[in-house]
Amino acid sequence: MRSVPLSPTRLVRRASMLMMACASMAVLSAGAARAERLAFVLNSADATISEFDIDTHQEIRRVSVLREPHHTAPTPDGKYLLVGDTAGNMLFFLDAVTGARVKQIPVADPYQLQFSPDGRFFTVAGLARNQVDIYDAADYHLLHRIHVDAMPSHMNYAPDSSVVYVSLQDTGKLTAIETATGNVLWTSDVGSTPAGVLWHNGQILVGVMGTSYVAAVDPTDGHIARKIEMAPGPHNLFVSPDQKHLYVTCRASGIIERLDWDTLNVVQSYHVAGGPDDIVFAPDGKMWATLRWRQHVAIIDPTSGEITGTIRTGRSPHGIWLNTNQPLLHLSLADRPALPTP
């Protein structure tokens, strides 16, 4: 079949179409590259997850869940971000790179969730059902269900994964549970309305919201070795990327406290109105904090304490995670064993 030469006008039109197609492909490629640096924010009151470009702070999409997402847990291999939908009794798996919703499995009341340092166990605190569930992390089948009294809130593991420590928000207690058997080793009074739990340098730190202190607890028997005074309402605890400081969000008083790693003394206070709750650290060193009562994320310079920007979210933003961070960053890095090889 004989080809027909194109007229100059059609040649120009075809060249323009080709250039437009190449430009579109470039935009898509750039978008894909940006999507690899995502911030995930759980909007508890909207039943959605906002995904933001870390560099531009622009919201890329909102992923719908069922009823009430609160907390996240990256899988030990870094492939997925797990999101617990408490009232929906569902665990969602999001691709940690693209943010796409991959699958979901039914799990009872997954309020707080965490993998053990060795990657063998996956523990869920069921705040509304007064139960702690320990799963096999390989296939998520239930190993142990421990009924507690009442309102299991936050948790953290011993470095060797043998024990998980869970705060019981409504009873003012901390409980220690053996992960292999599900046996309760001890339960101890720590103060009114305990929340965040962090293993740090051989002791357990507990944010006690109904007080003005973080309790430093002896892991052998649960007695309080020290009360670290700070702003009212200490809620949750986080490790700085350089492992030189700890951060405590005092949600009720609108303050984030920075603690010295060794002495645990408060060295700096950040005034962040709107109920600072969970925090993460971006690659540029800035601290991102969800503001539960303001429908925003605050971006804070940890050196100066200046709030350099805010990002609007859905209602009641709670859990936050950046896919540029290493899994299990909430664990004390000095105590954490190496992650299992994928």
KOLLOLO-447538 format. One line per 4 residues: their letters; for each residue x, y, z of C-alpha. Coordinates in nm, 3 decimals. Example, Ala and Ser with C-alpha at 12.3 -4.5 7.8 and 13.67 -1.06 7.14 Angstrom:
BEGIN
AS = 1.230 -0.450 0.780  1.367 -0.106 0.714
END
This chain:
BEGIN
MRSV = 0.000 0.000 0.000  0.139 0.333 -0.106  0.190 0.591 0.170  0.053 0.942 0.120
PLSP = 0.286 1.228 0.211  0.160 1.449 0.494  0.094 1.815 0.421  0.300 2.074 0.612
TRLV = -0.008 2.160 0.819  -0.064 1.797 0.923  0.307 1.755 1.000  0.296 2.054 1.236
RRAS = -0.024 1.922 1.399  0.126 1.575 1.451  0.447 1.723 1.595  0.241 1.934 1.836
MLMM = 0.044 1.629 1.948  0.367 1.437 2.006  0.512 1.722 2.210  0.193 1.740 2.420
ACAS = 0.204 1.365 2.481  0.569 1.384 2.590  0.488 1.675 2.820  0.199 1.478 2.974
MAVL = 0.427 1.180 3.030  0.680 1.408 3.198  0.412 1.548 3.429  0.297 1.196 3.517
SAGA = 0.656 1.090 3.586  0.713 1.392 3.806  0.388 1.318 3.989  0.493 0.959 4.043
ARAE = 0.828 1.074 4.179  0.657 1.314 4.418  0.416 1.044 4.526  0.710 0.848 4.662
RLAF = 0.745 1.112 4.936  0.407 1.095 5.104  0.266 1.207 5.436  -0.032 1.004 5.556
VLNS = -0.273 1.177 5.798  -0.567 0.992 5.953  -0.881 1.205 5.979  -1.065 1.024 6.258
ADAT = -1.392 1.217 6.236  -1.412 1.203 5.855  -1.330 0.833 5.803  -1.059 0.931 5.554
ISEF = -0.682 0.932 5.510  -0.524 1.243 5.360  -0.210 1.186 5.153  0.015 1.488 5.112
DIDT = 0.322 1.556 4.900  0.593 1.605 5.164  0.779 1.864 4.956  0.492 2.081 4.830
HQEI = 0.251 2.020 5.121  -0.027 1.971 4.866  -0.295 1.711 4.929  -0.277 1.451 4.655
RRVS = -0.582 1.244 4.746  -0.812 1.132 5.025  -0.863 0.762 5.076  -1.196 0.657 5.225
VLRE = -1.213 0.394 5.499  -1.520 0.288 5.699  -1.583 0.480 6.020  -1.300 0.593 6.247
PHHT = -0.927 0.557 6.171  -0.687 0.648 6.451  -0.339 0.494 6.432  -0.094 0.340 6.186
APTP = 0.178 0.077 6.183  0.430 0.028 5.900  0.499 -0.337 5.826  0.853 -0.451 5.919
DGKY = 0.944 -0.491 5.551  0.833 -0.134 5.478  0.594 -0.238 5.199  0.267 -0.140 5.361
LLVG = 0.123 0.108 5.603  -0.149 -0.049 5.817  -0.438 0.172 5.924  -0.674 0.062 6.200
DTAG = -1.041 0.155 6.160  -1.174 0.112 6.513  -1.551 0.144 6.476  -1.530 -0.029 6.138
NMLF = -1.341 -0.328 6.287  -1.113 -0.332 5.985  -0.740 -0.317 5.914  -0.647 -0.145 5.588
FLDA = -0.323 -0.207 5.398  -0.191 0.092 5.203  0.102 0.074 4.963  0.371 0.270 5.148
VTGA = 0.512 0.416 4.825  0.206 0.499 4.616  -0.052 0.537 4.892  -0.296 0.306 4.711
RVKQ = -0.536 0.100 4.922  -0.430 -0.260 4.855  -0.645 -0.481 5.078  -0.827 -0.504 5.409
IPVA = -0.883 -0.769 5.674  -1.136 -0.777 5.961  -0.978 -0.703 6.302  -1.170 -0.629 6.622
DPYQ = -1.142 -0.266 6.735  -0.791 -0.184 6.604  -0.735 0.139 6.798  -0.361 0.126 6.866
LQFS = -0.144 -0.118 6.669  0.221 -0.211 6.665  0.463 -0.478 6.545  0.714 -0.629 6.783
PDGR = 1.080 -0.533 6.722  1.161 -0.883 6.594  0.867 -0.870 6.351  0.701 -1.186 6.490
FFTV = 0.403 -1.035 6.668  0.139 -0.777 6.583  -0.049 -0.637 6.881  -0.377 -0.444 6.881
AGLA = -0.520 -0.245 7.171  -0.900 -0.253 7.155  -0.989 0.066 7.342  -1.367 0.024 7.319
RNQV = -1.373 -0.353 7.379  -1.129 -0.360 7.672  -0.908 -0.620 7.511  -0.552 -0.662 7.386
DIYD = -0.508 -0.897 7.090  -0.174 -1.050 6.993  -0.152 -1.179 6.635  0.102 -1.378 6.440
AADY = 0.255 -1.111 6.215  0.316 -1.363 5.936  -0.050 -1.420 5.855  -0.244 -1.215 6.113
HLLH = -0.412 -1.505 6.285  -0.505 -1.443 6.649  -0.271 -1.596 6.907  -0.398 -1.447 7.234
RIHV = -0.687 -1.228 7.348  -0.633 -1.063 7.686  -0.929 -0.897 7.855  -0.822 -0.590 8.054
DAMP = -0.987 -0.327 8.268  -1.026 -0.076 8.111  -0.959 0.114 7.788  -0.622 -0.013 7.660
SHMN = -0.476 0.290 7.490  -0.109 0.287 7.382  0.170 0.030 7.389  0.539 -0.045 7.341
YAPD = 0.754 -0.358 7.355  1.061 -0.464 7.542  1.361 -0.461 7.302  1.367 -0.842 7.286
SSVV = 0.993 -0.854 7.200  0.918 -1.075 7.501  0.680 -0.830 7.671  0.436 -0.567 7.550
YVSL = 0.344 -0.283 7.789  -0.005 -0.135 7.752  -0.154 0.171 7.921  -0.507 0.128 8.058
QDTG = -0.651 0.474 8.018  -0.965 0.447 8.230  -0.807 0.277 8.531  -0.479 0.470 8.565
KLTA = -0.268 0.159 8.519  0.006 0.009 8.304  0.005 -0.363 8.235  0.283 -0.597 8.117
IETA = 0.184 -0.888 7.892  0.411 -1.174 7.785  0.380 -1.190 7.407  0.452 -1.564 7.366
TGNV = 0.183 -1.675 7.612  -0.052 -1.380 7.659  -0.001 -1.399 8.035  -0.029 -1.079 8.237
LWTS = 0.296 -1.040 8.432  0.195 -0.737 8.638  -0.040 -0.439 8.645  0.067 -0.120 8.821
DVGS = -0.082 0.219 8.909  0.089 0.504 8.721  -0.157 0.794 8.756  -0.476 0.936 8.609
TPAG = -0.545 0.863 8.241  -0.219 0.714 8.109  -0.161 0.717 7.733  0.169 0.704 7.538
VLWH = 0.422 0.431 7.624  0.790 0.421 7.523  1.073 0.189 7.621  1.382 0.402 7.678
NGQI = 1.720 0.308 7.824  1.597 0.018 8.033  1.277 0.177 8.162  0.924 0.243 8.044
LVGV = 0.808 0.601 8.001  0.434 0.666 8.026  0.258 0.992 7.943  0.000 1.042 8.218
MGTS = -0.261 1.278 8.075  -0.444 1.354 8.397  -0.126 1.486 8.558  0.175 1.704 8.482
YVAA = 0.433 1.427 8.461  0.569 1.139 8.258  0.613 0.830 8.473  0.943 0.639 8.444
VDPT = 0.846 0.281 8.532  1.065 -0.016 8.628  0.986 -0.295 8.377  1.048 -0.573 8.630
DGHI = 0.759 -0.496 8.863  0.591 -0.175 8.740  0.684 0.058 9.024  0.736 0.426 8.941
ARKI = 1.105 0.511 8.969  1.063 0.879 8.878  0.806 1.139 8.784  0.932 1.376 8.513
EMAP = 0.754 1.708 8.558  0.628 1.899 8.254  0.327 2.084 8.115  -0.018 1.949 8.203
GPHN = -0.161 1.663 8.003  0.140 1.469 7.865  -0.008 1.242 7.600  0.239 1.066 7.370
LFVS = 0.616 1.023 7.336  0.845 1.027 7.031  1.214 0.984 6.947  1.410 1.247 6.752
PDQK = 1.585 1.119 6.437  1.930 1.201 6.578  1.851 1.013 6.901  1.946 1.310 7.116
HLYV = 1.600 1.405 7.242  1.256 1.276 7.324  0.941 1.473 7.250  0.621 1.467 7.454
TCRA = 0.294 1.607 7.319  0.095 1.770 7.601  -0.228 1.785 7.409  -0.455 1.949 7.666
SGII = -0.219 2.239 7.733  -0.112 2.292 7.370  0.256 2.233 7.440  0.521 1.997 7.304
ERLD = 0.807 1.932 7.543  1.159 1.841 7.431  1.350 1.620 7.676  1.723 1.555 7.695
WDTL = 1.795 1.195 7.592  2.009 1.110 7.896  1.869 1.320 8.181  1.506 1.327 8.062
NVVQ = 1.487 1.689 8.180  1.275 1.933 7.977  1.509 2.151 7.769  1.263 2.331 7.541
SYHV = 0.888 2.393 7.521  0.695 2.456 7.200  0.357 2.631 7.218  0.136 2.469 6.956
AGGP = -0.233 2.550 6.998  -0.501 2.314 6.877  -0.426 1.989 7.059  -0.090 1.854 6.934
DDIV = -0.119 1.478 6.927  0.111 1.266 6.708  0.438 1.389 6.557  0.683 1.276 6.290
FAPD = 1.000 1.425 6.143  1.038 1.519 5.777  1.362 1.474 5.577  1.440 1.846 5.618
GKMW = 1.438 1.807 5.999  1.104 1.980 6.053  0.855 1.834 6.296  0.501 1.764 6.174
ATLR = 0.232 1.754 6.445  -0.135 1.668 6.403  -0.367 1.917 6.572  -0.672 1.719 6.682
WRQH = -0.892 2.022 6.746  -0.788 2.249 6.460  -0.816 2.030 6.148  -0.453 2.104 6.061
VAII = -0.099 1.971 6.073  0.156 2.215 6.216  0.512 2.220 6.078  0.763 2.323 6.344
DPTS = 1.132 2.409 6.337  1.271 2.208 6.633  1.564 2.446 6.676  1.378 2.776 6.700
GEIT = 1.036 2.642 6.797  0.881 2.851 6.518  0.572 2.717 6.343  0.682 2.754 5.982
GTIR = 0.355 2.643 5.824  0.027 2.461 5.860  -0.156 2.216 5.634  -0.532 2.179 5.635
TGRS = -0.658 1.825 5.689  -0.990 1.653 5.751  -1.166 1.661 6.087  -0.984 1.541 6.398
PHGI = -0.645 1.450 6.244  -0.481 1.187 6.465  -0.220 0.940 6.339  0.049 1.062 6.099
WLNT = 0.328 0.881 5.914  0.580 0.980 5.644  0.703 0.713 5.405  1.049 0.871 5.418
NQPL = 1.085 0.746 5.777  1.214 0.408 5.885  0.960 0.158 6.020  0.919 0.146 6.399
LHLS = 1.071 0.491 6.452  0.863 0.524 6.769  1.089 0.269 6.939  1.399 0.388 7.121
LADR = 1.672 0.340 6.861  1.938 0.251 7.116  1.724 -0.040 7.236  1.587 -0.161 6.906
PALP = 1.729 -0.479 6.750  1.786 -0.501 6.377  1.472 -0.543 6.169  1.422 -0.884 6.006
TP = 1.541 -0.920 5.647  1.244 -0.908 5.406
END
